[in-house]
Amino acid sequence: MEPSPPDPRVGPGPQVDHDRRALAAVAGQFFVNGAMTASFVARAPQIRDRIGVTVDEYGALLTAAAVFGLVGSLVAGRIVHSVGTRRVLQAGGVVMVLSLVAIGAARSPVVWLIGMLAYVSVDVLVDISMNLQASWISARRPTGVMNRLHGLWSLGGFAGGLGAVAANAGGLSTASHLLVVALVMAVVLLVVTRNLLASDEDEGHRHEVEPADSPAGETAVPSRATSRAPVVLLVLAGSFAVVAELTGGDWASFRLTDDLAASAAMGSAAFVSFMVGMTSMRFAGDALQHRLGHIGLHRACVVIALAGFALATLVPSRVVAVAGFLLVGMGVATFMPTLYDAAARLPGRRGAGMGAMTGGMRVAFIATPVAVGGLAGTEMSVGGAMALFTVPAVVGLVVVTELNDRLLRTASRI
């Protein structure tokens, strides 16, 4: 007997309805995370002046804070596995909101550093947890949503950057601006975290032993060598991607204000331009990947990123630099969503693969600010320092991802 057709009067099943609510909650989490981070990144020159440090000292402080992010990534897998992604996101949201207030109110490097230490150490746990939930939900949908969810992070960053531009133009102090942002984000988090996936147990088990391309009834048991190689390549790829994305975003304002003598508002506009490019490409990324394929889209984005960095960092024009940062944002947009999804799907303990990848990312978070800031504080310009690190990073990302694709194709034939 053939099954009866579904009754159109009956709504979606409980699982579908639950996934929709969870997807909306995760989407809100991505938006909030991007908005909070961008709100203080876009006001970095004012924060630097407020706490009384030079550009190279500011880079050193960012590096010190990033060390705590690395420590967090080393224990992130165990924490997420034992506590659960939902609880991590709920508790982490509270800490990040309070940290944002401290960052804005700081008038000394010590107070600012305390706020940043709390922010980045919790951010790594929040980052892993929301990407795990996102990947689990995405795997159950006919069309993936990872690029678009990261697009919402970028949209949040765009909104946070626009808020910084408005605050600068209106003469609102950094402390008042970030206090308002913290209050708004706290209300949003209170609403969205209620509908996050409540349990990780079923979700984690679905991704441990049954890859989509495994024959029915077979269990994928990779050898130690083949299971370790993708992790190592993800660590390297994550490091290179962070150098490109972090440098393009965090130092965009300094490129305009310090190198090209632009106003604080135009410096923030450079960061907003970067976020516009990133946001638009991430929302288009899933459709473009369907049309061009994973490798085709990746190669196209690499070309766009290299062209953008050349314009933004080497051409002595404010307008060209702002346009260049738009291309940079478009070019680096799909790097991280692809890597996060790949890490979330690695077999093993929940969060282990992503914890390893974020460990490599946090190493880049530590090294990049002090390296770029240190060179920018010498006779080399901010743009020159940015170009020196971003171009090799993008090239390195190409090499690593090509190796990873070959490894996965070889493994699929074994």
N, C-alpha and C positions, 0 to 999 in steps of 0.2 A: 504494500500500500504506500502511495506517495504521501508525504506529510502535507497537512492542510496548510494553505497559505496563511500568513499572519493576518490577524484581524486589525484593520487600520484604525479601529476605535481604541485599540489597546496601545498605551504609550510604551516607551522603551523599557527594557527590563531593569531590575534593580541595579545590576552591575554597570550598565550603560549610564544610568542616571547618576550613580555614585561617581563614576569616572568623570562625568561632565562637571560635577561640583568640585571634584578634586583638581581637575585641570584648571578650572577658574581660580581655585585657591593658589595653585602653584604659579599660575600666570601672574596673580597679584603679588606673590612673593618675589618673583623675578623683577617686576616693575619697581617695587619698593627698594630692593637691594641696589638696583641701578641708580635710582633717584637719590638715595642717601649718599652713596659714594661720590656721585658727580657733584653734589651740592658743595662739598668741601674741596674736591679736586679743582673745580672751576674757579675757586677763590684762593688757590694756592699762593699767588703773589701777595695778596693781602694778608694771608695767614703768616707767610714768611716775614713780612714787615712787622706784623703785630707782635710776634714772639722775638723779634730782633736778631735774626740770623741772616747770613749770606746765602747765595744760591747753592754753593757747594756744601755748606753746613746743613742746609735744608735737605739736600740729597743724602747726607750722612744720617740724619734723623729718620728719614724714610727707610733707610736700610736697617737701622736699629729696630724699628717697628716691624719690619718684614721678617726679622729673625724669629719673632714670636709667631708669625704666620707659619714659618717652617716647622717650629716645634709643634704647633697645632696639627699640621699635616702628618707628622710622624705618628701621632696617636689618634688621628681622626677616624681611621677605619675601625679601631676598637671601640671608640666612644659611640660612633654611629651604630655599630652592630649591637652594643649593649643597651644603649639608651633609646634608640629608635629615631628615625628621621623627623617625625612629627614633634616629639618633645625637644629635639635639638633646635628645630626652627622656632618653636614657641619661646624657649628660654633665650635663644640667641638673639631674637628680635628685641627683647627687653634690653639686653646688654648693649646692642648696637645703637639703639635710640639714646640711651644714657651717655654712651661714648661720644656720640655726635654733639651733644650739648657741651661736653667737656672740651672737645676739639675747638668748637667755636668760641668758647669763653676764655680759652687759654691766653695768657699774656706773657708766658715764659716758656722756653723750650721744654722744661721739666713737666709742666702741667700738660702741654700739648702732647708730649711723648707718652704720658700715662694714658691719655684718652686714646691715642693711636694704638698703643699696645693692646688695650682692651678690644678695640674695634677689629684689628686684623687677626688677633688670635681666635676670636669667635667667628669672624667672617669666613674663615676656611671651613669650619664645621657647617655653617649655614650654606655655603657654596656647594659642598659635597651633598648635603641632604636634599636641597631643592633640585639638584641635577639628577640624583637618584630617583626621586619621585617623578620628575619629568620624563626620564628615560623609561621607567616602568609603564607610565600612562601612554607614552608615545608608541611603545611596542604593541599595545593592544588596539591601536587605531589603524585604519586602512592607509592613512597618509601620515607620515611622521610630522612631529611638531617641534622638534628640538631647535631648528633654526628660528622659528617664529617665537618660541619662548625666549630665546636669547635676544630676539628682536625686541621683545617687551622689556628686557633688561636695558637694552640700548635706548628704547623709548623713555624709560624711566630716567636714564642718564641724560637724554635730551631735555626732558622736563626739568631735571635738576640743574642742568647748565643754563637753560633759559631763565630759571629762577635766580641764578647767580648773576646773569646779565642784568635782569630787572633790579636786583638788589644793589648792584654796583651803580647803575644809572640813577637809582632813587636815593643813593646815599645811605642805604641801610647798613648798619654795622655787621660784621661777620658773625658776632655773637647773637644778635637779634635774628639774623637771617637763618642761621642753623638751628636756633631754638624753635622757630616757627616750623621749619622742615621736620624736626624731631617730633613735634606734637602731632602734625598731620600724619606722618608715617606711623606713629604709635596707634592712632585710630584705625588706619587702614589695616595694619597687622592684626589688630584685635578682631577684625571682621573676617579676614581671609584665612587665618590659621585654623579656624573651626572646621573647615571642610577638607583639610589635607588628608591624605591616606592615613588611616588610623594605625594600621599594622604593616610592618615590613616583612613578616614571615613568608606569606604566600608570594609576595613580589620578588623577594630575593631568590627563592627556590626556583622560580620560573626561569631565571637567567643563569643558573649555575651549571646545568648539565645538558641542556637541550637546545643547542643553537638551531636557528631556523633551517640551516642547510644540512642538518644531520638526518640520515635515513631513519624512517620510523622504526622505533624499537631499539635503536642504538644509542649508546651514551657516549658523549665525547669525553675522552680522557686523554688530554694532551700530555706529551712527554714533558719532563722538567725543562728541557732546552727550548722546545717550541712554546711552552707557556711563559717562560721567562723573557724570551726575545721580544714579544709584543709589548710587554711591560716596560722594558728598557727603551724601546723605540718611542713609546708614549711619553716616557719621562723626558726624553730629548726633544720630542716634538712640542710638548707642553712648554718647555723652557724657551725654545725659539719663538713660539707663538706669543708668549708673555712679553718677551723683549720687544717685539714689533708692536703689539697692542698697547702695552704699558707706556712705552716711549712716545708713541703717536698721540696718546691721550693726555698723559700727565704733564708732558713738556710742551704741549701746543701753546698754552698761554704764555709761557716763558719765551718761546721763540718770537712771539709778536712783541711782548713788552720789553724784553731785554735786548734782543738783536735789532728789532726794527722800530724801537721807540714808539710803539703803539700805546693807546690808552688802555686802562684796565678793562673797560667794557669791550674793546676790540680783542683784547687778549682772551677774554671769556668767549667771545664769538668764534675764535679759532677752535676752541674745545667743542663748542656747539656744532660747528661745521663737521668736525670729526664724528660726532655722535649722529648727526643727520645721515652721513654716508653709511655708517655702521648700521643704523636702524633700518634704513631703506633696503640695504642689501640683505639683511637678515630676514626681513619679512618676505623678500622675493626669493630667498635662498632655496626653500623646499621645491618651489616650482622650477627654478633654474637647474637644480640638481636633477630633477626628473627629466629635463630636456637635454642637458649637456652631459649628464653622468657625473659621478663623484669626482673622478680624476679631471675631467674637462672643466668643471666649475673651479676646482682647486687651482689649476694652472692659470685660468683666466684671472682669478683673484690675486694670484701672485704677481702677474704683470701689472694689474691695476695698483697694487700696493707699492711696487717698486717705482712706478711712474709718480705716484702721489708723494712718496718720500723725497724723490728728486726735486719736485716742485716746491714742496713745503719747507725743505731744509736748506736748499742751495740757491734758490732764486731770491735776490734781495728786494722783494716787493710784498707789501702787506696783502694786497688783493690776491696775488698769485699764491702766497703762502696759505691763506684761508681756503682757496680753491684746492690746493694740494692736500690739505688735511681732510677735505671732503673725500678725495680719492683714497687717501690712506684708510679712512674709516670703511669705505666700501671694500677695499682690498683685504683687510684683516678680518672682516665681519664673520666669515664662515669658518675660520680656523678653529676657534674654541668650541662652538657647538658640536662639530664633528668629533673632536677629541674627547669631549665629555661623554658623548653617547657611546663612543668606542670603549672608554674606560668603564662605564657603567655596565656594559655587557660582558666584560671579562669574567670567566668562571671563577668561582671561589667565594670567600666570605664577603658579605655585603660591604661595600665601601673600600675594600682592599685595593682593587685596581685603581679606583679613583684617588684613593689616598696616596698611592705611589706616584701617580701622575701629578697630583697637586704638590707633592714634595719637590719634584723637579721644577714645577712652576714657581714655588716659593723661593727656591734657590735663585731663580732669575729675578724674582721680586727683590731679593736681598742685594744681588750684585748690580742690577741695572741702575737704580737711582743714584747710588754712590759713584758709579762709573761715569754716568752721563753728567751728573752734577759736578763731579770733580774736574772733568775736562771742560765743562762749560764755565767753570770758575777760573780757568787759565786764559791764555790768549786765544784759545779756540772758542768760537761762538757756540751758542746753544744748538743752532742748526747743524753745525759741523759735528758736534758731539753726537747728536741724534743720528745723523747719516752714518757715522762710523760704526754704530752698533746695529742699526735696523737693517741695513742692506745685507750684511753677512747673516743676520738672523733669518731673514726671509729666504735666502739661498739655502741655508742649513735646513730650514723646514721643508723645502722642496726635496732635498736629498733624503731626509729621514722618512717622509711620507711615501716617497717612491719605493724605498726599501721595504717599508711596512706593507704596502700593497702587494709587492712581489712575494713577501713572506706569507701573507694570507692566501694568495693564489696558489702557492706551492703547497701549503698545509691542506687546502681544500681538496687537493688531488691525491693526498696520501691515504 
